[in-house]
Amino acid sequence: MTIAETTALIATLVIILRLLTYRRRGSRYRPVFGVIAWVAITACTLLAARIVTTGVPAAAGLALVLVAIAALLLRCRGDLAHLLRWRH
């Protein structure tokens, strides 16, 4: 397993865990962001499984994007609504 694959695998696991452990703490429930979180968890799970089972070479660019997404999710405590909010 290369460094890029290991980095991508760790980043996908961080994304999955952060989204699964998100707590709303009084913020309102928005179904659209629930669906987006479900899709993100599913995509990251499939990507992690593919990296582990087949050893598909993850490009360094993919690993960097996943690390950036994981860092942003950690920064906003897993709140996709905050992460994807439109800024005017």
LOSESE-202261 format. One line per 8 residues: number of its first residue (from 1); their letters; for each residue z, x, y of N, C-alpha, C, CB. Coordinates in nm, 2 decimals. Atoms other than C-alpha are relative to their C-alpha. Glycine has a CB too. Layout:
# LOSESE-202261
NUM> A> Z/X/Y/Z/X/Y/Z/X/Y/Z/X/Y ~ ...
# end
This chain:
# LOSESE-202261
1> MTIAETTA> 0.00/0.09/-0.12/0.00/0.00/0.00/0.00/0.09/0.12/0.12/-0.10/0.00 ~ 0.01/-0.09/-0.12/-0.10/0.15/0.33/0.10/-0.05/0.11/-0.15/-0.01/0.06 ~ -0.09/0.03/-0.11/0.10/0.15/0.65/-0.04/-0.13/0.07/0.00/0.12/0.11 ~ 0.05/0.12/-0.06/-0.12/-0.12/0.80/0.04/-0.13/-0.08/-0.15/0.00/0.03 ~ -0.03/0.12/0.09/-0.06/-0.35/0.50/0.15/-0.02/0.00/-0.04/0.03/-0.14 ~ -0.14/0.01/0.00/0.31/-0.28/0.50/0.05/-0.06/0.13/0.07/0.14/-0.02 ~ -0.04/0.05/-0.13/0.34/-0.35/0.87/-0.04/-0.15/0.01/-0.07/0.08/0.11 ~ 0.05/0.14/-0.01/0.13/-0.67/0.84/0.10/-0.09/-0.09/-0.14/-0.01/-0.05
9> LIATLVII> -0.08/0.07/0.09/0.35/-0.78/0.54/0.14/-0.03/0.07/0.02/0.07/-0.13 ~ -0.13/0.01/-0.07/0.68/-0.72/0.74/-0.01/-0.10/0.11/0.05/0.14/0.05 ~ 0.02/0.09/-0.11/0.54/-0.90/1.04/-0.02/-0.15/-0.04/-0.12/0.04/0.09 ~ 0.02/0.14/0.05/0.43/-1.21/0.84/0.14/-0.05/-0.05/-0.10/0.00/-0.12 ~ -0.13/0.04/0.05/0.78/-1.22/0.68/0.09/-0.03/0.12/0.07/0.10/-0.09 ~ -0.09/0.02/-0.12/0.95/-1.20/1.02/-0.05/-0.14/0.07/-0.02/0.11/0.11 ~ 0.05/0.12/-0.06/0.72/-1.48/1.15/0.05/-0.12/-0.08/-0.16/0.00/0.01 ~ -0.04/0.11/0.09/0.79/-1.70/0.85/0.15/-0.03/0.01/-0.03/0.03/-0.15
17> LRLLTYRR> -0.14/0.02/-0.01/1.17/-1.65/0.87/0.04/-0.05/0.13/0.07/0.13/-0.03 ~ -0.04/0.05/-0.13/1.19/-1.70/1.24/-0.04/-0.15/0.02/-0.07/0.09/0.11 ~ 0.04/0.14/-0.01/0.99/-2.03/1.22/0.09/-0.09/-0.09/-0.15/-0.01/-0.03 ~ -0.08/0.08/0.09/1.19/-2.15/0.93/0.15/-0.02/0.05/0.00/0.06/-0.14 ~ -0.14/0.01/-0.04/1.53/-2.08/1.09/0.01/-0.05/0.15/0.06/0.14/-0.01 ~ -0.01/0.05/-0.13/1.44/-2.23/1.43/0.09/-0.12/0.01/-0.14/-0.04/0.06 ~ -0.09/0.11/-0.03/1.71/-2.47/1.57/-0.03/-0.05/0.14/0.15/0.04/-0.02 ~ 0.04/0.06/-0.12/1.62/-2.71/1.84/0.11/0.00/0.11/-0.04/-0.15/-0.02
25> RGSRYRPV> -0.11/0.00/-0.09/1.96/-2.73/2.00/-0.02/-0.09/0.13/0.03/0.14/0.05 ~ 0.01/0.10/-0.11/1.90/-3.04/2.21/-0.14/-0.02/0.06/0.09/0.04/0.11 ~ 0.13/0.02/-0.05/1.54/-2.99/2.29/-0.07/-0.11/-0.08/-0.09/0.13/-0.01 ~ 0.06/0.11/0.07/1.32/-3.28/2.21/-0.10/0.04/-0.11/-0.08/-0.09/0.10 ~ 0.09/-0.03/0.11/1.11/-3.30/1.89/-0.14/-0.04/0.04/0.05/-0.08/-0.12 ~ 0.14/0.03/-0.03/0.74/-3.28/1.94/-0.08/0.02/-0.13/-0.06/0.09/0.11 ~ 0.07/-0.01/0.13/0.54/-3.35/1.62/-0.12/0.10/0.00/-0.05/-0.14/-0.04 ~ 0.11/-0.09/0.00/0.24/-3.15/1.73/0.04/0.14/-0.02/-0.08/-0.01/0.14
33> FGVIAWVA> -0.05/-0.14/0.03/0.44/-2.83/1.74/0.06/0.02/-0.13/0.10/0.04/0.11 ~ -0.04/-0.01/0.14/0.59/-2.91/1.41/-0.11/0.02/-0.10/0.07/-0.13/-0.04 ~ 0.12/-0.02/0.08/0.24/-2.93/1.26/-0.05/0.14/0.02/-0.11/-0.10/0.04 ~ 0.04/-0.14/-0.02/0.15/-2.60/1.43/0.09/0.10/-0.07/0.00/0.02/0.16 ~ -0.09/-0.09/0.07/0.46/-2.44/1.29/-0.03/0.00/-0.15/0.15/-0.04/0.03 ~ 0.03/0.01/0.14/0.38/-2.57/0.95/-0.13/0.08/-0.04/-0.02/-0.14/-0.05 ~ 0.13/-0.07/0.02/0.02/-2.43/0.97/0.03/0.15/0.01/-0.11/-0.04/0.10 ~ -0.03/-0.14/-0.01/0.15/-2.09/1.09/0.08/0.05/-0.12/0.08/0.02/0.13
41> ITACTLLA> -0.08/-0.04/0.12/0.41/-2.07/0.81/-0.09/0.01/-0.12/0.12/-0.09/-0.02 ~ 0.09/0.00/0.12/0.14/-2.16/0.55/-0.09/0.11/0.01/-0.07/-0.13/0.00 ~ 0.10/-0.11/-0.02/-0.11/-1.91/0.69/0.07/0.13/-0.02/-0.06/-0.01/0.14 ~ -0.07/-0.13/0.02/0.15/-1.63/0.70/0.04/0.02/-0.15/0.12/0.01/0.09 ~ -0.04/-0.01/0.14/0.27/-1.71/0.35/-0.12/0.04/-0.09/0.06/-0.14/-0.05 ~ 0.12/-0.04/0.08/-0.09/-1.70/0.21/-0.04/0.14/0.03/-0.11/-0.10/0.04 ~ 0.04/-0.14/-0.04/-0.16/-1.38/0.40/0.09/0.10/-0.07/0.00/0.02/0.15 ~ -0.10/-0.09/0.06/0.16/-1.22/0.27/-0.03/0.01/-0.16/0.14/-0.04/0.03
49> ARIVTTGV> 0.03/0.00/0.14/0.08/-1.33/-0.09/-0.13/0.07/-0.03/-0.01/-0.15/-0.05 ~ 0.13/-0.07/0.02/-0.27/-1.20/-0.06/0.02/0.15/0.01/-0.11/-0.04/0.09 ~ -0.03/-0.14/-0.01/-0.15/-0.86/0.06/0.08/0.06/-0.12/0.08/0.03/0.13 ~ -0.09/-0.05/0.12/0.11/-0.83/-0.22/-0.08/0.00/-0.13/0.12/-0.09/-0.01 ~ 0.06/0.01/0.14/-0.11/-0.95/-0.51/-0.13/0.08/-0.01/-0.03/-0.15/-0.02 ~ 0.12/-0.07/0.01/-0.45/-0.81/-0.43/-0.01/0.13/0.07/-0.11/-0.10/0.05 ~ 0.00/-0.13/-0.08/-0.37/-0.53/-0.19/-0.12/0.00/0.09/-0.01/0.11/-0.09 ~ 0.12/0.00/-0.09/-0.64/-0.65/0.05/0.04/0.09/0.12/-0.02/-0.15/0.05
57> PAAAGLAL> -0.03/-0.09/-0.11/-0.66/-0.38/0.31/0.01/-0.08/0.14/-0.11/0.11/0.01 ~ -0.02/0.07/-0.13/-0.52/-0.53/0.63/-0.04/0.10/0.11/0.15/-0.05/0.02 ~ 0.04/-0.09/-0.10/-0.69/-0.38/0.93/0.11/0.02/0.10/-0.12/-0.07/0.08 ~ -0.11/-0.03/-0.10/-0.47/-0.21/1.19/0.00/-0.10/0.11/-0.03/0.14/0.05 ~ 0.00/0.11/-0.10/-0.58/-0.47/1.44/0.07/-0.12/-0.04/-0.15/-0.03/0.04 ~ -0.08/0.12/0.05/-0.45/-0.75/1.23/0.15/0.03/0.00/-0.05/-0.04/-0.14 ~ -0.14/-0.03/0.01/-0.12/-0.57/1.18/0.06/0.00/0.14/0.02/0.14/-0.06 ~ -0.05/0.00/-0.14/-0.09/-0.52/1.56/0.01/-0.14/0.06/-0.09/0.08/0.09
65> VLVAIAAL> 0.00/0.14/-0.05/-0.17/-0.89/1.63/0.12/-0.07/-0.06/-0.13/-0.07/-0.03 ~ -0.11/0.06/0.07/0.09/-1.00/1.37/0.13/0.05/0.06/-0.01/0.03/-0.15 ~ -0.12/-0.06/-0.06/0.35/-0.76/1.52/0.03/-0.06/0.14/-0.01/0.15/0.01 ~ -0.01/0.06/-0.14/0.28/-0.90/1.87/0.05/-0.15/-0.01/-0.13/0.00/0.07 ~ -0.05/0.14/0.02/0.32/-1.26/1.74/0.14/-0.01/-0.04/-0.09/-0.07/-0.10 ~ -0.14/-0.01/0.05/0.64/-1.17/1.56/0.09/0.03/0.12/0.01/0.10/-0.11 ~ -0.08/-0.03/-0.11/0.78/-1.01/1.87/0.01/-0.11/0.10/-0.06/0.13/0.07 ~ -0.01/0.12/-0.09/0.69/-1.31/2.09/0.09/-0.11/-0.06/-0.14/-0.05/0.03
73> LLRCRGDL> -0.08/0.11/0.06/0.85/-1.55/1.84/0.15/0.04/0.00/-0.05/-0.02/-0.14 ~ -0.13/-0.04/-0.01/1.16/-1.34/1.83/0.06/-0.01/0.15/0.02/0.15/-0.05 ~ -0.04/0.01/-0.14/1.17/-1.33/2.21/0.03/-0.14/0.05/-0.11/0.06/0.09 ~ -0.02/0.14/-0.04/1.14/-1.71/2.25/0.08/-0.07/-0.11/-0.13/-0.07/0.02 ~ -0.09/0.05/0.10/1.38/-1.76/1.95/-0.07/-0.10/-0.09/0.12/-0.07/0.06 ~ 0.07/0.09/0.09/1.11/-1.93/1.74/-0.05/-0.13/0.05/0.09/-0.03/-0.12 ~ 0.04/0.12/-0.07/1.03/-2.20/1.99/-0.15/0.00/0.03/0.08/-0.03/0.13 ~ 0.15/0.00/-0.03/0.65/-2.26/1.96/-0.04/-0.07/0.12/-0.07/-0.06/-0.12
81> AHLLRWRH> 0.03/0.08/-0.12/0.66/-2.51/2.24/0.01/0.10/0.12/0.09/-0.12/0.02 ~ -0.02/-0.09/-0.11/0.79/-2.24/2.47/-0.11/0.11/0.00/0.14/0.07/-0.01 ~ 0.10/-0.11/0.02/0.55/-1.98/2.33/-0.14/-0.05/0.04/-0.01/0.05/-0.14 ~ 0.13/0.05/-0.03/0.24/-2.20/2.37/-0.01/-0.09/0.12/-0.05/-0.08/-0.12 ~ 0.00/0.09/-0.12/0.34/-2.37/2.70/-0.11/0.05/0.09/0.14/0.01/0.06 ~ 0.10/-0.03/-0.10/0.06/-2.39/2.95/0.07/0.05/0.13/-0.09/-0.12/0.03 ~ -0.05/-0.05/-0.13/0.13/-2.19/3.26/-0.10/-0.02/0.11/0.04/0.16/-0.01 ~ 0.09/0.03/-0.11/-0.02/-2.30/3.59/0.03/0.09/0.12/0.01/-0.15/0.04
# end
